[in-house]
Amino acid sequence: MDLTSWLQVVLVCTLGAVSPGPSFFVVISNAKLGGYYKGISTSVGHGLGIAVYALFSVYGLTFLFLIIPDGYRIINWFGAIFLVFFGIKLWSSSFKSSKERIGLGSHEVFSGFWGGALIALLNPKVAIFFLAIFSQFVDQETRSEVRLTLVATATLIDMAWYILVSTIFSWKRMISLMIRYSNIFDRVVGTFFILFSARVIFY
């Protein structure tokens, strides 16, 4: 994998991680109620939950390609379609209230390290997201070190983001601004995902 491709992975994974969702509020809630270190443990647990799906994606793709010779092309196009759908959904949801879009609610069950892992593992959209992204960079010839680099990149970005969230959660103005303007953020991210899907069509 060349530097340009890796930077594309970094950008997409970063945008996926920072997009406000249930995990974001679980981390903030744990950090607020249990303190900084509980927020950190939740972040680490969430990152490892993400790693499970990332591993499944990069190695499951190879298994699929062995069974279905045209699997690479099929998954590639499926990934592009999903990204377009996801981008449109983000745009659509951006017109709803923050509470409706983000799904605020009670997350007492998602507490600490295991809570962070659980909130990630119970979100099958994560698997679909990684299948969509990694299918653009993984084929039967992809070396193990490249696959592990993809997994490590996604995992570390996720952990780093939520550790940062845990650190600044006490800055109430910062959090409220992110929630208030998350509709604009969703539109920007949605547009990027739609444009990124064009990579399959033109390359």
FENDA-V857521 format. One record per residue. PSI is psi in radians with two decimals (999 if undefined). Layout:
psi:PSI
psi:PSI
//
This chain:
psi:2.25
psi:2.99
psi:-0.67
psi:-0.77
psi:-0.73
psi:-0.71
psi:-0.57
psi:-0.74
psi:-0.78
psi:-0.81
psi:-0.82
psi:-0.79
psi:-0.64
psi:-0.80
psi:-0.68
psi:-0.66
psi:-0.72
psi:-0.17
psi:2.11
psi:2.33
psi:-3.00
psi:-0.71
psi:-0.69
psi:-0.77
psi:-0.44
psi:-0.79
psi:-0.82
psi:-0.77
psi:-0.81
psi:-0.70
psi:-0.66
psi:-0.75
psi:-0.61
psi:-0.05
psi:3.04
psi:-0.83
psi:-0.52
psi:-0.63
psi:-0.71
psi:-0.79
psi:-0.64
psi:-0.71
psi:-0.76
psi:-0.76
psi:-0.74
psi:-0.75
psi:-0.69
psi:-0.57
psi:-0.70
psi:-0.68
psi:-0.63
psi:-0.84
psi:-0.64
psi:-0.75
psi:-0.78
psi:-0.70
psi:-0.90
psi:-0.55
psi:-0.50
psi:-0.54
psi:-0.73
psi:-0.78
psi:-0.74
psi:-0.70
psi:-0.53
psi:-0.63
psi:-0.73
psi:1.85
psi:-0.65
psi:0.26
psi:-0.62
psi:-0.84
psi:-0.69
psi:-0.87
psi:-0.64
psi:-0.84
psi:-0.65
psi:-0.73
psi:-0.75
psi:-0.75
psi:-0.73
psi:-0.74
psi:-0.66
psi:-0.80
psi:-0.78
psi:-0.72
psi:-0.75
psi:-0.69
psi:-0.70
psi:-0.75
psi:-0.79
psi:-0.78
psi:-0.36
psi:-0.25
psi:-0.05
psi:2.97
psi:2.77
psi:-0.70
psi:-0.70
psi:-0.73
psi:-0.77
psi:-0.39
psi:0.88
psi:2.53
psi:-2.93
psi:2.20
psi:0.50
psi:-0.54
psi:-0.45
psi:1.30
psi:2.34
psi:-2.79
psi:-0.92
psi:-0.53
psi:-0.71
psi:-0.74
psi:-0.70
psi:-0.74
psi:-0.50
psi:-0.81
psi:-0.44
psi:0.17
psi:1.59
psi:-0.28
psi:-0.43
psi:-0.77
psi:-0.76
psi:-0.70
psi:-0.84
psi:-0.66
psi:-0.73
psi:-0.74
psi:-0.91
psi:-0.39
psi:-0.34
psi:-0.26
psi:-0.13
psi:2.30
psi:-3.00
psi:-0.41
psi:-0.10
psi:2.24
psi:2.73
psi:-0.65
psi:-0.57
psi:-0.74
psi:-0.80
psi:-0.54
psi:-0.72
psi:-0.79
psi:-0.82
psi:-0.69
psi:-0.87
psi:-0.73
psi:-0.85
psi:-0.64
psi:-0.78
psi:-0.83
psi:-0.81
psi:-0.73
psi:-0.85
psi:-0.46
psi:-0.70
psi:-0.74
psi:-0.76
psi:-0.61
psi:-0.67
psi:0.14
psi:-0.51
psi:-0.26
psi:1.44
psi:-0.61
psi:-0.68
psi:-0.81
psi:-0.76
psi:-0.62
psi:-0.68
psi:-0.70
psi:-0.74
psi:-0.69
psi:0.31
psi:-0.39
psi:-0.70
psi:-0.73
psi:-0.77
psi:-0.64
psi:-0.69
psi:-0.82
psi:-0.76
psi:-0.74
psi:-0.73
psi:-0.77
psi:-0.67
psi:-0.75
psi:-0.66
psi:-0.61
psi:-0.38
psi:-0.32
psi:-0.63
psi:-0.61
psi:-0.68
psi:-0.14
psi:999
//
